[in-house]
Each structure stands twice: as C-alpha cells, then as structure tokens.
C-alpha cells in the first residue's frame, strides 16, 4: 500500500491541477497501476487523508539530470529547480548524490466511490482547508480550494457565500456578485448574503445598486445589526446624512454596546458639522472598546479632529497623545499632533512630531513643509 505525504500548503493537489510528484526511488519502486494513499502532513498531528489515486505512468531520472530541470520543478510546484533542490535537501536527511535515482510519478485522482481504503467527506476536508487559508488572509489559495469544493457541490450556499467573500477580498467584485446571486437563487431571503452583495456592489462603485440590495436585506430582516451598520455606511456614501443618522440611532437602540457603531456615528456627525455630538459618540466608542486598541486609537484621533473644529486645541492635543500612546508610529496621528502644536505655537515640539513622521516616511511632503514652516517661526 504505497503512501504519499504532501504538505498542506500544496493546494494544487486537491484542486486537481497537480497530477505528478517527484520522489527519491524507494526500495520497492512504484509502477503503473499501483494504488496510492495520499495524505497531508503524514508525520504530524495534522495528518489527514486527502484522496486515493492510481499511478498512470512512471519515469526514472538521475539527480544530476533533475537538479537543474526548471520545467520538472515547476510541474512539482516549485518556482524553479533551485527551490526544488533546497526543499529536497530538507526532505532527504542523507546527502543526495548525482547518481541517485528519482521517480517522476504521474497519477490520476480517484473518485471517493472508487476508494478501497477509508472514505472521507472530501468536500468537508477541502472546505476546512479553504476556511483556514481564508482566515489567514491567503485569498489566492483559498479561492482555489473553494472552487474545488464547489465542483463537488455547486449549489452549496455556504461555499458560494464564502467564495463571494473571498473574491471580494481579491478585488473581483463582479465575480463575487455572481456567487452571491447564485446563492440567493437558493436562499432568496438570506439577509447576510444580500448584505454581502450590497458591500460588493458598493466596493465596485455601484452605490445605487448597493442601496437597492440593502433595501432587500432590510426587508429580509429589518433589525439585523450587520445589515443596519452597512446600510448606514451606504447612505453616508450617498451623502444622505439624515437617513444614515436615523439608521445608526436605530442600531444603537438594538446594539448599544458596539463601539464600532458609536465610532461610525461620530464620523457621520463630524461630516455633518456637529462636533459636540461627534465627541459624545467617540467618547462612548472609546469606553466600549476595551482591548480593541485600533478602535480606541481611531476614535481618539477623530475626537481630536472634532475638538479642532471647536477650536479646543488643548483637548485635541490630549486626544492625539492618547491615540499615539496606543499606536506610537501612526503617521496620521503624529501629523495631527504636529499641526495642533503649531496652532499652540509650540513649534519646537511640533518639529519633533514631524521628525518622527519623516523618520518613518522620508518622502512625506506634509511633514516636510510643515516642519519648514515651524523652523521659520523659531
């Protein structure tokens, strides 16, 4: 029973793109017709059977002829022969000699019904891998896995929705919308998928289409926090500020402990020229953020902007300092602090703030020119 182990990063194995593998010659060489039992990470706790296959053909090659063969290396999944050689040196503990024999194994993946060993839920296995890759931000690889799972079950709503999310993150919004539309044929009143479609339409530049989709999501569930949140944002993009504020206020009635909602409301009130009300919202956002330092810092920064609108520079400076305590290297926060220090005629401190920006980004024109203006006032 020949067993092959593959790395769980070798996505081409489960998508069907890869149908060869190169291995050092075994004591019992593989031959045409042999059945392969293929696993991911065979010698680890993450061991998982991925499929069975039949050997369709085998070629034998000396290492001296293999180690510089870029074409074979690419078929094996490497960028070039050098990468393949480096991996082989890790894989095979004993030093590889030029006259060592390797086998190029061509195989055909078998349908689960034709397996002789233990059968697995292939769709579930591929979906699990896709979700792991998606959660780790490897969207190019996860989209390949979602496609592979959808070949097994083209009408799986979960997979269609996740593939839509994945394609959106790759900037392929029209393809994402097609996935959502197909899912909605099956579950037409699923507010989460309708809302995801609205977000994709918004990101594609079709703001009116996004609002129409948001209308449908609201009809499906008028009290869904996630739907209301994005509806408020879409209305804000359309500059329908009063309508957006109504949505955020409704959302606060439903979910008053969500700092993101208070922060969004503060941003909207700032755009509406209502700094006092915006500051109240930012304060709530900061109090509710707890360990969410990024939310804390952004809310504090926007609160500082609101205090500038009110002409309260000392309070604005306090906000920027608090934001910088959380994110010490944030260029936007440092720039804002420098501007306030200039307004307070604390030019030497302002220069120090702009210098920190230029240390991080020497090409930042704002920091350069503002620093020059400060130096003129020393």
ABEGO torsion letter per residue (X at the ends): XBBBBBBAABAAAAAGABABBBBBBBABBBBBGBBBBBBBGAABAABBBABBBBBABBBBBBAAAAAABAAAAAAAGBABAAAAAAAAAAABABBBBAABBBBBBBBBBBBAAABABBBBBAAAAAAAAAAAAAAAGBAAAAAAAAAAAAAABAABAAAAAAAAAAAAAAGBAAAAAAAAAAAAAABAABAAAAAAAAAAAAAAGBAAAAAAAAAAAAAABAABAAAAAAAAAAAAAAGBAAAAAAAAAAAAAABAABAAAAAAAAAAAAAAGBAAAAAAAAAAAAAAAEABAAAAAAAAAAAAAAAAAAGBAAAAAAAAAAAAAABAABAAAAAAAAAAAAAAGBAAAAAAAAAAAAAABAABAAAAAAAAAAAAAX
